[in-house]
């Protein structure tokens, strides 16, 4: 499937720095311990017990049509299929990333819904992903948010200063996939070296 052809809601463009700020705000609310020392973000605990802090309810169901999860910012809920939930319980990196991605929609796009951007399905403007610049793509924003929540800037900086910010260490400490760790290490390495 060519994901660039999927229609998505048009959202306000965001920079990496703005998304980092949103991720930090999210973690301060739901898991402040993750900003102090390198550790895995407790995605299962956040899903089960802390999303109400953002005004979202969570559902484990079958209405996600083959997707890892769905976030409805208008009706304020996140739904993931039972298979994703079972993997989240086991700490599978892909399921952890999926949940962090859906939390990104709640944190970032949920604010826009409160401002009226997604007030009803009739007034939502859609575009093909291939027509959007990456920083305007809600899926890119949620993916970037997921990386920032699972591997927070603050604790990645600690690893960098210790000389331990490498892909294998990041995978091990933060319980993320090699692909997610590689992207985050490469992005922050360049940032920290400035």
Secondary structure as the mmCIF struct_conf table of DSSP 4:
data_model
#
loop_
_struct_conf.conf_type_id
_struct_conf.id
_struct_conf.beg_label_comp_id
_struct_conf.beg_label_asym_id
_struct_conf.beg_label_seq_id
_struct_conf.end_label_comp_id
_struct_conf.end_label_asym_id
_struct_conf.end_label_seq_id
HELX_RH_3T_P HELX_RH_3T_P1 UNK A 3 UNK A 5
BEND BEND1 UNK A 6 UNK A 6
STRN STRN1 UNK A 7 UNK A 9
HELX_RH_AL_P HELX_RH_AL_P1 UNK A 16 UNK A 30
HELX_RH_3T_P HELX_RH_3T_P2 UNK A 32 UNK A 35
TURN_TY1_P TURN_TY1_P1 UNK A 36 UNK A 36
BEND BEND2 UNK A 37 UNK A 37
HELX_RH_AL_P HELX_RH_AL_P2 UNK A 43 UNK A 49
TURN_TY1_P TURN_TY1_P2 UNK A 50 UNK A 50
HELX_RH_3T_P HELX_RH_3T_P3 UNK A 51 UNK A 54
TURN_TY1_P TURN_TY1_P3 UNK A 55 UNK A 55
STRN STRN2 UNK A 57 UNK A 61
BEND BEND3 UNK A 62 UNK A 62
TURN_TY1_P TURN_TY1_P4 UNK A 63 UNK A 66
BEND BEND4 UNK A 67 UNK A 68
STRN STRN3 UNK A 70 UNK A 72
TURN_TY1_P TURN_TY1_P5 UNK A 73 UNK A 76
STRN STRN4 UNK A 77 UNK A 81
HELX_RH_AL_P HELX_RH_AL_P3 UNK A 82 UNK A 90
TURN_TY1_P TURN_TY1_P6 UNK A 91 UNK A 91
HELX_RH_AL_P HELX_RH_AL_P4 UNK A 93 UNK A 104
HELX_RH_PI_P HELX_RH_PI_P1 UNK A 105 UNK A 109
HELX_RH_AL_P HELX_RH_AL_P5 UNK A 110 UNK A 114
TURN_TY1_P TURN_TY1_P7 UNK A 115 UNK A 118
BEND BEND5 UNK A 119 UNK A 119
HELX_RH_3T_P HELX_RH_3T_P4 UNK A 121 UNK A 123
STRN STRN5 UNK A 126 UNK A 128
HELX_RH_3T_P HELX_RH_3T_P5 UNK A 129 UNK A 131
BEND BEND6 UNK A 132 UNK A 132
HELX_RH_3T_P HELX_RH_3T_P6 UNK A 134 UNK A 136
HELX_RH_AL_P HELX_RH_AL_P6 UNK A 138 UNK A 150
TURN_TY1_P TURN_TY1_P8 UNK A 151 UNK A 151
HELX_RH_AL_P HELX_RH_AL_P7 UNK A 153 UNK A 162
TURN_TY1_P TURN_TY1_P9 UNK A 163 UNK A 163
BEND BEND7 UNK A 166 UNK A 166
HELX_RH_AL_P HELX_RH_AL_P8 UNK A 167 UNK A 174
TURN_TY1_P TURN_TY1_P10 UNK A 175 UNK A 175
HELX_RH_AL_P HELX_RH_AL_P9 UNK A 178 UNK A 192
TURN_TY1_P TURN_TY1_P11 UNK A 193 UNK A 193
#
